[in-house]
Amino acid sequence: MKPTALITGASGGIGYELAKLFAKSGYNLIVVARTEEKLLQLKTELEGHPVTIIPQDLSEPGAAEIVYDKVKELGLTVSVLVNNAGFGLNGYFDELPLLDQQKMLQVNVNALTELTHLFLPEIKAARFRSIPKGVLNVASTAAFQPGPKMSVYYASKAYVLSLSEALVEELKDTSVTISTLCPGATDTNFFKTAKAEHTKLVNSTMSSESVAKAGFLGFVKGKRVIIPGTANQSMAYLSKWLPRSVSAKFAHYIDS
Ligand SMILES: NC(=O)c1ccc[n+]([C@@H]2O[C@H](COP(=O)([O-])OP(=O)(O)OC[C@H]3O[C@@H](n4cnc5c(N)ncnc54)[C@H](OP(=O)(O)O)[C@@H]3O)[C@@H](O)[C@H]2O)c1
């Protein structure tokens, strides 16, 4: 039996590239996103590689359980979970619709938490020698500081990093890897979705291929936090030492 990786948000951007890397390394795939045709495009590109498609809107309450039940109905077992689906929204907290921000929390925080809770028992039980098992959560360099004009997004990514680092400690005596990928600005649909194409964030981006490669290799090596790119690493390091009020001012400037 081959190991199976379930990847959310695999219809585009970083998730699409991560899916290809896991497939190349011998994992069967289960891919989740709303846009079925883009998931089918991925399956076509992978030419006969086992890919199970689950079209699902993760902003719907109960979505994680629907995905889990579907996986069980199909008789599949997951040994790697990649919680990559996520989005941001640019604008002042009180001016952005509350419902949109709640949907963002549902995808970035709740679905990620629920999927991890549902699949962790079988990930722990998976028996594969020399092929990694665990959870790769996609956070952001936004996890390291408060983010005015994207406040809920930054807070959601701080949650992802904090949860993941706590799980590393809880699972330290097991062979389960918990990694957090913290990309900086990456050239994907993220900025269009976030209505952030006018911001300084877009001035210096990495490619989704290079971010996914760093994430995949970091996970395989069992790294707890993966920050692709030296500029992003420097920013993350700096944010450890700067007063949070100063980091917030800098993020406000960048997010405008
Ligand atoms: N790009 C950046 O600058 C950047 C930086 C740091 C972190 N990140 C993080 O990287 C992850 C991937 O984003 P990306 O940059 O690759 O952006 P992207 O190209 O917009 O991809 C986002 C993925 O998430 C899926 N998704 C969004 N909302 C969903 C929903 N309600 N239900 C199910 N799937 C949903 C999308 O699929 P459908 O639209 O088909 O549903 C798509 O596959 C996100 O968690 C993001 O926060 C991105």
The ligand as an SDF file (V2000), in Angstrom:
LIG
                    3D

 48 52  0  0  0  0  0  0  0  0999 V2000
    0.5710   34.0200   -1.7950 N   0  0  0  0  0  0  0  0  0  0  0  0
    1.0840   34.5540   -0.7020 C   0  0  0  0  0  0  0  0  0  0  0  0
    1.6750   35.6510   -0.7290 O   0  0  0  0  0  0  0  0  0  0  0  0
    1.0220   33.7980    0.5990 C   0  0  0  0  0  0  0  0  0  0  0  0
    1.9070   34.1920    1.6240 C   0  0  0  0  0  0  0  0  0  0  0  0
    1.8620   33.5180    2.8320 C   0  0  0  0  0  0  0  0  0  0  0  0
    0.9720   32.4790    3.0140 C   0  0  0  0  0  0  0  0  0  0  0  0
    0.1190   32.1200    2.0100 N   0  0  0  0  0  0  0  0  0  0  0  0
   -0.8210   31.0310    2.2800 C   0  0  0  0  0  0  0  0  0  0  0  0
   -0.6200   30.0120    1.3330 O   0  0  0  0  0  0  0  0  0  0  0  0
   -1.8160   29.2400    1.2170 C   0  0  0  0  0  0  0  0  0  0  0  0
   -2.1110   29.0180   -0.2490 C   0  0  0  0  0  0  0  0  0  0  0  0
   -2.4090   30.2720   -0.8560 O   0  0  0  0  0  0  0  0  0  0  0  0
   -1.8940   30.6730   -2.3070 P   0  0  0  0  0  0  0  0  0  0  0  0
   -0.9390   31.7900   -2.1550 O   0  0  0  0  0  0  0  0  0  0  0  0
   -1.4700   29.4850   -3.0620 O   0  0  0  0  0  0  0  0  0  0  0  0
   -3.2290   31.3330   -2.8820 O   0  0  0  0  0  0  0  0  0  0  0  0
   -4.2340   30.8550   -4.0300 P   0  0  0  0  0  0  0  0  0  0  0  0
   -3.5170   30.7080   -5.3130 O   0  0  0  0  0  0  0  0  0  0  0  0
   -5.3590   31.8290   -3.9420 O   0  0  0  0  0  0  0  0  0  0  0  0
   -4.7010   29.4110   -3.5440 O   0  0  0  0  0  0  0  0  0  0  0  0
   -5.5760   29.2480   -2.4670 C   0  0  0  0  0  0  0  0  0  0  0  0
   -6.0890   27.8330   -2.4570 C   0  0  0  0  0  0  0  0  0  0  0  0
   -7.0010   27.7110   -1.3470 O   0  0  0  0  0  0  0  0  0  0  0  0
   -8.2440   27.2410   -1.8280 C   0  0  0  0  0  0  0  0  0  0  0  0
   -9.3570   27.8140   -1.0880 N   0  0  0  0  0  0  0  0  0  0  0  0
   -9.6010   29.1220   -0.8380 C   0  0  0  0  0  0  0  0  0  0  0  0
  -10.7820   29.2600   -0.2210 N   0  0  0  0  0  0  0  0  0  0  0  0
  -11.2960   28.0110   -0.0850 C   0  0  0  0  0  0  0  0  0  0  0  0
  -12.5030   27.5010    0.4420 C   0  0  0  0  0  0  0  0  0  0  0  0
  -13.4540   28.3030    0.9340 N   0  0  0  0  0  0  0  0  0  0  0  0
  -12.7060   26.1630    0.4240 N   0  0  0  0  0  0  0  0  0  0  0  0
  -11.7780   25.3320   -0.1090 C   0  0  0  0  0  0  0  0  0  0  0  0
  -10.6120   25.7580   -0.6300 N   0  0  0  0  0  0  0  0  0  0  0  0
  -10.3880   27.0850   -0.6290 C   0  0  0  0  0  0  0  0  0  0  0  0
   -8.3090   27.6940   -3.2880 C   0  0  0  0  0  0  0  0  0  0  0  0
   -9.1550   26.8220   -4.0390 O   0  0  0  0  0  0  0  0  0  0  0  0
  -10.5840   27.2020   -4.6410 P   0  0  0  0  0  0  0  0  0  0  0  0
  -10.5890   28.6690   -4.9320 O   0  0  0  0  0  0  0  0  0  0  0  0
  -10.6830   26.3280   -5.8490 O   0  0  0  0  0  0  0  0  0  0  0  0
  -11.5310   26.8050   -3.5680 O   0  0  0  0  0  0  0  0  0  0  0  0
   -6.8520   27.5000   -3.7210 C   0  0  0  0  0  0  0  0  0  0  0  0
   -6.6300   26.1740   -4.0960 O   0  0  0  0  0  0  0  0  0  0  0  0
   -2.8940   30.0160    1.9740 C   0  0  0  0  0  0  0  0  0  0  0  0
   -3.1020   29.4160    3.2280 O   0  0  0  0  0  0  0  0  0  0  0  0
   -2.2890   31.3870    2.1420 C   0  0  0  0  0  0  0  0  0  0  0  0
   -2.7800   32.0520    3.2720 O   0  0  0  0  0  0  0  0  0  0  0  0
    0.1320   32.7530    0.8150 C   0  0  0  0  0  0  0  0  0  0  0  0
  1  2  1  0
  2  3  2  0
  2  4  1  0
  4  5  1  0
  4 48  2  0
  5  6  2  0
  6  7  1  0
  7  8  2  0
  8  9  1  0
  8 48  1  0
  9 10  1  0
  9 46  1  0
 10 11  1  0
 11 12  1  0
 11 44  1  0
 12 13  1  0
 13 14  1  0
 14 15  2  0
 14 16  1  0
 14 17  1  0
 17 18  1  0
 18 19  2  0
 18 20  1  0
 18 21  1  0
 21 22  1  0
 22 23  1  0
 23 24  1  0
 23 42  1  0
 24 25  1  0
 25 26  1  0
 25 36  1  0
 26 27  1  0
 26 35  1  0
 27 28  2  0
 28 29  1  0
 29 30  1  0
 29 35  2  0
 30 31  1  0
 30 32  2  0
 32 33  1  0
 33 34  2  0
 34 35  1  0
 36 37  1  0
 36 42  1  0
 37 38  1  0
 38 39  2  0
 38 40  1  0
 38 41  1  0
 42 43  1  0
 44 45  1  0
 44 46  1  0
 46 47  1  0
M  CHG  2   8   1  16  -1
M  END
$$$$
